[in-house]
Amino acid sequence: METGPGNREIYHSPSGGQVHMDHGRLVEVHTSSGAVIHHGPEGYRRVELVRPGGRTVVVNNFAGGYVQKTVFVSNHSFVQRTYVVNGVVSTRVYRPFLFGGVTLSLYTPIGYYRPAFYAYAYNPWARPIYYNSWGWVGTPWFGFYAGYFTPAPSYSSPADWLTDYIIAAVLQDAYQQRREANLSLSAGYDSGHPGLTPDVREAIALEVGRQLRQEETEARMGGGAAAMNPFTGGTHVFVADSTAEGLAGGEACAITGGDVLEMSGAPPLGANTAPVVVRASKRGGCPRGAVVMAAVQDLAEMQNHMREVMDRGLAELQRRHGQGGLPALTAEAAAPAQPASWASSIRPDVGVEDEINQVSNDANRSEQETLNSTVQGGNPEPVSTEGAAAPQIGVGSSVEDVVVAWGQPLRSADLGGKKIYIYKDVKVTFENGRVIDVQ
């Protein structure tokens, strides 16, 4: 065993793999085939494999995966990701940005609107509007997060409207991720816990306005030839799009989809982490008001996702103008977005879903082999596959308790009111979300 960065304990397997632990908690597994498997809060697990030539495959157990590669257009480099989520393939484009010694991939739109539409988007309306066409009432995700998020009664600007659009999109995804991870979806999950207060929503709206101005600047540059620093001075607000890990007072805590973080000033160039204040969080996560060290890469991805969703919201705002209380646009502002000059060179990769599935299956097998061989290699303590401190599992434990303690099952069966999870040496039977038998 050796000690690595952050005082991690690193155990080596005879096959050449590594197991990284943090105070008895599994953090990463490096397999001999080159895959790195990250374990985070609430059963979160991400596989990364860099192939020769820099082609990268990422598999996220909560939200599909993507294949990333570098493409060159007119002597400019772009990062192309082909995503597969629930069988749906989409392509997004990023620009590489060297932040000190850390290379970030920063989202860039594939098309831009006319200046009149951007001016409309970040300026206040003549009077507040009462929008009545969200259609969220009665949906499962909206009921689940009812104690955390309620749409504003009125909107004074497109940025305010986009704020609720972004929050809703993130929480819908977070709900789906919880479903796929078999975590608790019982009603009242956030009841009694502070949610998205007006001051937090205002902070998000200011960030949306900043991003709108950044996109307008990029549009004036014809799509821009270089990425813009996402961490320039001033205050930045991030809405987490997925599960990540923070450190509060040296202790790990969960950042989950829909949490809101605020960063004052830019982190030092080349820093791997940055201090952020938790402006809003959900029960069991990083506490509201805490100063948390978050990974710079995670923060960049949060901002990427905000910009991606904001662009979807802009398209929706333009499509719905004059409806549901939204003011009508001028003909110039209503003109559709025009593709960037390089857009025709971006084409989705083929066979990505098969590639992601293959990497996922290989990583599952290699990870288990690495863990088994590391234990057999004579470590003083067996290597645990727990993603967090494990509760005691027994009759009455929830699905969430079991997943936190033992991770995702190897196999599962849904029998209506009953569920069965199969682990390597254990079969767990649930009824109405609670353990009734462990064998």
N, C-alpha and C positions, 0 to 999 in steps of 0.2 A: 504494500500500500504506500502511496505517496500523497503529499499534500499539494493541491493545485490552486489556481486563482480563487479568491474568496474563501480560502481554507476548506475547499472541497476535498473529500477523501476520494482518491482515484485508485481503483482496484484493476489489475491487469489480468486478462484471461490468457490461457496458454495459446489460444488461436490468434492472439494479437489484438483482441478487442479490449475495450475499457468500460468500466462502470463508474460513474461519477455520483457520489453521495454527498448530501448536505445534512449533517446531524441525523443520520439514519434515514433520510428521505431520498428516494431515487430522483436524480435530476436529469441525467443523460446516460445513454448507452451508445458507445462508438463501436460499431461492428467491424470485423476484419475486412468486410466487403466495401467499406467506406461510408456506410450510412450512419448518420447521427440522429438518434431518436431522443427528442426532448420530452420530458414529463413535467407537466405543470399542474395548477390547481384544478379541482373538480373533474379529475379524470382526463384533462386535456393532454393530448399526445400529438406531436408533429414529427414527421420523418423528413429528413433532408438528405439527398444524395446528389453529389456533384459528379457528373460524368466527364470523361476526357473532352477537352475543348470548352469546358465551362457550362455545358448544358446541365441545368439543375432541375431535379424533380422534387416537389414538395407535396407531402400527403398530410392533410389535416383531418384527424378523426372526427372533428365536429363539422367540417364544412368542405368536403371534397378535397381537391388538390389542383396543382397546376404544374406545367412544364415551362421553364424559363430559358431563354436563349438571347444572345446579343445579335442584333442585325445592324447592318450599315447601309445608310441611305445618303447619297451625296456627301460622302466623307464625314457624316455624323453618325454616332453610335446611339442605338436605342435598345432598350430591354423589352422584349416581347414576352408576355405570359399568356399561355393558352390554358384557361381554367375549365375544369369539369366539376360541376356541382349538381348532384341529383340527375346526372345524365345530360345536363345542358352544357354545351360548349360555348365559351365566349373568349374574346381576345382583348387584352388591355395592354397599353403601351406606357413605358416609363423611360425616364432619362437617368443615366448614371450620374451620381454626384459624389465627389470625394469630400467627405467631411473630416478633415484631418486625415487620419489613417483609416477611417471607416468609409466604405463605399455603400451609399444608399441608392435605392431605386425609387425615383420620385415620379408619381403619376403625371401623365400629360394627356389632355384631351385629344381625341383623334379628329375633332372638328371644332370650329369656333363660330360664334354668332357675330352679328354686326354690332358696331359700337352703340347703336340706339338701344339694343336689347340689354346690353350690360349696364348702360346708364339707367334704364328702367329697373333692373334687378337690384341695384344697390342704393337707389334713392327711395326716400319714404313716399308712400302714397299720399294723395291729397287729404284723405281722411281714413281712419281705420276701417277695415272691412270685416265682415262676419261671414266666415267661410263655412259652408254646411255640407261639403261633399267628400269628407274623408272616408266615410264608410267603414270605420274600424269597430264601431259598437257591435258587440255580440261575437267578435272574433276571439278565439282562445288566447292569443298572445296579448290582446288588449285587456282582457279580464285578468290575466295572470299578473300583469304589470300595472294594474289599476291604482295601486298604492304608491307607485313610483312616477307614473307619467299620465298627465291629463292634458289634452290639447288646449291651447290658449283660447279664451273666448273670442278674441279678435286679434287682428294682425295690422300693424302700422306700416309694414314694408314687406317687400318680397323676401328680404333676409329673414324676417320673423317667420314668414310662412315656410321658407326652406328649412328653418331650424326644426320645426315640428315634423317636416317631411323626413329629415335626416334621422331624428330621434326615433321616429316610428319604424323606419327601415332597419335601423340597427337593432331595435328591440324585437322586431319580427324575426330577424336572423338569429338573435340570441335565444329566442324561444325555440326555434327549430333545432339549434345546436343542443339545447337541453334535452329535447325529445330524443335526438339521435344518441346522446350520451346516457340516456335512461336516468336522468336526474329528476328530482322532485318537480312535479308540475301542479302541486296542490294549490288550491285557491288561497289567497291571502298571503302569498309568499313574502310580499314587501309591506304588509300592513303594519303600521306603527313605526316604520323606519323612514327617516326623512327622504323625500324624493327630489324631483327636479323643481326647485324653488324658482320664483321669478328672476332672482338675481343670477342664478346659474343659466337660465334660458337666455337672459340678456347677454351673458358672457359668450355663449355659443353663437348667438346672432352676430355679435361683433366679429367673431372669428370667421363666420360665413361671409360677412362683408369684406373682410381682409382677403379671403380666398377669391371672392368675385373680382376684386381689383387686380389681384395677381393674374387671374385668367384673362382679364381684359388686356393687361400689359403683354401677356404672351400672344394674344390675338393680334395686337398691333405689330408685334415682331414677326408676324407670319407663322406663328407656331413656335418661334424661338429656336435657337440653335444650341442652347445649353440650359440645364436645369437651374432653377432659382433656389437659393439656400432656404430651406424650410424653417431654420432656427435663427433667423435674424433677430436683432434686439427687440425688446418689447415683450408683451404678453401673448402667449399662444394657448389656445384651448383645444383639447383633444377629446373626442368621444370614442371610447374604446369600442371596437367592432367585434372583438373576440376575446377569449380568455388569455390573459398574460399574467406574469408574476412581477410583483413589486417587493421591495424591502422597506419595511417601516420599523425604524429602531433596530435594524439588523435582523428582524424576523420576517420571514416570507409571508406574503398575503396575496389574495386573489384580486386581480383586476378583471372584471367580467363585462360582457357586452352591454353597452349603455352607460357605464360609469364615465364620469367627466373629470378630466385632469387639467390642471393649469400650470404652465411653466412661465416663470418670470425671467427674462433674459436668456441668452443663448448658452448652452453648455460649452465647456472648453472644447476646442477643436480636437478631434480624435478621442474624445471621451466615449466610453461604452455605455455609460448610464448618465442620467440627468435627474435632478431633484424636481418633483412636481407636487403640487398640493391637490389632494383629492377633494374636488368640489361637490361631487355627488357619487354615492355608491349604494350598493344593495346589501342587505343583511348577510353577514358572514364574510364579506370581502374586506378590502383595505378600508380602514375606518375613515369616515368623512372628516375632513380637516387635517388629516395626517400628512406629513411630508414623506413622500415615498420616492425611493430611487427606482426609476423605470429604465429599461433598456432603450437606447437611442433608436435602435432598429425597430423596436415595437412602436415607439412614438411616430417614427416616419411612416410606418404601415397604417397607423391610426389616421394620420393626416391623409395618406393616399386614399383610404376608404372614404373619408369625409368628402374628398373632392370627387371621387367616383359617384357617390350617392348624390352629391350636389348637382353634378352634371345631369343625372337622371331627373332630378327635381326641376332643373331649368327647362328640360325638354317638356316635362309635365306642365310646368307653369305656362310655357308658351302654348302648349296644345289646349289648355283649359281656359285661356284668357277670354274674358267676357262671360264666363260661366261661374255659377256658385258663389257670386259676389266678387270674383276677381275682376279688376279693371281691364277694359279692352286695350289692346296694343295698337300702335300705329302700324301702317303697312310695312315700314322699314324695320321696326322692332319685331314684327311677326315673321320676318323672312327666316327660312330654315338655316341651321348651322351649315357652314361650308367645310368640306374635308380639308385637313391640313395638306400641304404640298406633298408630304411623304406618305400620306395615308394609303395610297394604292399599293405601296410596297409591303404593307402589313397583311399577311394572310395566316389564318389559323393553321397550326400544325395538324397533321392527320395522325390517327392512331394514338392520341394522347391518353384517352381513357384506358386503353389496354396497357400503356406504359405505366400509368399511375397505379393500376391494379397490380401489375407485376412487381413494382418497387415496394408496394405495401405488403404483399405476400412474402417477398424475400426478406423484408425488414422484420416482419413478425417472427419468421423462422430464425433469422440470424440473431435477433435480440434474445430470444429464449435460449438459444445455444450459448450465447455469450454469458448470460446470467447463470446458466447451469454450470458452465465450465469454470466461471469465476468462483462460484461456491465450492466446486470440487477442487479448485486450485489451492485450498488451504487458507482462505481468508478467516480471520478470527471470528467474524459474525456472518451468517448467511446474508446474501444481498437481497433486500426486500424489493418487490415491484410496486410498493405503495407510492402514490404520488403525494401523500401527505400523511400526517399522523393518523393512524388508523383507529377508528372506534371499535369497540368490541362488537362482534357480529353474533346475533342470536335471534330467537323468535321475537318478532316485533320490530326488528331493524328495518329501516327504509331501503328502497332501491338505491338512493343516493349514498347511504352509509356503506352499502356493499361495494359500490363502484369506487368510492373514495378509498376503501380499505384494500380492495383486490384488483381494481382496474376493470377494464371491459372484459366481458366473458369471451371464452373461445367460441362458444355457440350459445344460442338462446332460442327459446320457443315462446310464442305468444298464444295463449289458450283462452283469450278473452279475459275473464276475471283473474286468471292465473298466468304467471310467467315463470319460466324455468331458465336459470343461468347455469351454464356448465363451465367450470374452471378445470385446471389440470387435474386436481385431486378432490374437487368439491362440486356438489350439485346443490343449488339453492333454489327453493321454491317460494314464490311470492303469491299472495292473494290480496287484491285491492292495495297493491303497493307496499305490503309489509311481509317480512319473512315469516313463513309458517313452518318451514322445515329446512334443515341443513344436513346433508349427508356426505 
